[in-house]
Each structure stands twice: as structure tokens, then as C-alpha cells.
């Protein structure tokens, strides 16, 4: 089985983030664009080592026809990685997806959870030879 692995790095920042309430988080993927070809049977998205342990993945969300291409998803490793293990290679398409993540922290003796959306650019193209 050929698996493609993409790392997701997320951090809490004071300003100029690219997601979250008041843009207080910054995220980046190890590949700007991920192309799924015939040879790729599964896609694993995992947090990078530098991503604080308070970040967790909650699920994968998609719109449009993405549900026809994305198969079953599983959260592993204490919600630090997401595995898509049934990719449909029968059609070309842009997978409009978002990974919902959470960040848990304490402030003034209270526990808070912030939610953020991280959007990988994934293309399904079974005709591309990789």
C-alpha cells in the first residue's frame, strides 16, 4: 500500500495568524499542493513535532463532490494524525476539505478550547504518473 504523509504545523501566535478567532493561530502544511495519483492508496496528515501537544485534530470536513472521492477517515495517535484510507481514484477533482482542530489552554484558572480550521490543498488526479 502506498501512503502519502503530509505534516501539519500549527502554533498559537500573538498576531498575523492565518486562522482562528482574531487570527491568533498560524498553520502550514509540508506540501503546498498534494496530488493523489493512482499509486496513492491512503493519505496521512499528522502534526509536526513542533506542534504543541494541546492541539488535537477533531475531524475532516468537505463540501461539494468531495464525499465521492474521500473514503473513510480515522483519527489516530491521540488525535494527532488523520488517516484517509479509502481514496477513490475514478475521477479528477479538487478536494475542498478542512481539518477541524482544537487548542486547549488555561487562563485565570479556567479551561478554554479554541477551534480552528486548517485547509490542505488536495487534488485527486488518477491520470498523473508519480
N, C-alpha and C positions, 0 to 999 in steps of 0.2 A: 504494500500500500504506500502510495506516495503522499506524504503530508507536507503542506506548506505551513511554515511557522512565521508569524508576524508578532513583533513585540510592540507593546503599547506602553509608553512612558507618560505618567501623569504626575503633576505636582501642584501643590497649593502655592499661589503667588500673591503678592500684595497688590499688583496692578498689571495691566496688559495681558491678561489671560485670554484664552480663546473659547472658553465655555464656562458654564455655571452662573450662579447669581452674581451680578455685578462683575462678571469676567474675572473671578478670583482663582480660576484653575487654568492650567495650561496642559495640553496633551499633544502628543506626536506619535505617529506610527513609524516603524522601522522601514516601511516601504511607502512611498507616496501613492503608488498605484499597484494594486495586487491583481494580477491576471490569472484566472483559473483556466487551465487548459485541460485537454483530455487526460493527461497524465496525473493531474492532481485529484486525489480521491477525498482528501479531507483538508480542512483549514483550521489551524490552531492559532488563536490570538491570546497572548499571555502578557502579563505585566512584566516590564523590565525589572532588573534587580534594584534599580534606583527608585522605583515607585514605592512609596511608604506603605507599610502593612495595613494602614487604616483605609486604604482604597480597596473596594470589592467590586466585582462585576455582578450585575443582577440579571442581565438577560440581553438577548439580541432582538431588536425590533426592525421591521421592514415595512415598506409601502409598495403599492403597485403590484407588479407581477413577480416581485422578488420571492414570494412564498412558493412559486413554481420551481424555483432554482435552488433555494436553500432547503436542505433537509433538516433532520433532527439536530438540535443543538444541546450541548451538555456543559454544565459548569463543573470544573474540577479544581483540585488543589486549593481547597478552602476559598472558592470563588475568585481565584487569582488567574484562572485561564478559562477560555471558552473554546469548545471544540465543535466544529460543524463537520459532521462525519458522513453526510449523505448529500453530495453535491450532484445536481442534475446537469449533465453536460450536453443536453439535447438542443439547447437554444442559446443564442448570444443575448447578452443583456447586462445592463448596469444594475448592480445590486445596491439599491438605496437602503442602506442599513444604518443603524445606530446602536452602539453598545451603551446601555444604561449602567452607570457606575455610581457608587456611593462613597462618601468620605465621612467617617465618624470622628468626632472630636469632642473634647470637654472644654467648657468655658464658664467661669464663675460657678463651678460646682454642678453645672447642668450638662447633660449629654445631648449633642446635636448631630443630625445627619443632613448632609447636603447631597443633592443628586446632580449629576452631570451627564451629558450625552457626548460620546466620542464617536465620530463618523469615519470609518475606514472607506477608502475608495476601492471598491471591488468590482472587477469586470469578469463576467463569465463568457469565455470565448473558446469553445471546443476545437475550433479550426486552427488555432495558433499552435505551432510546434515549439515546445520548450525543451 
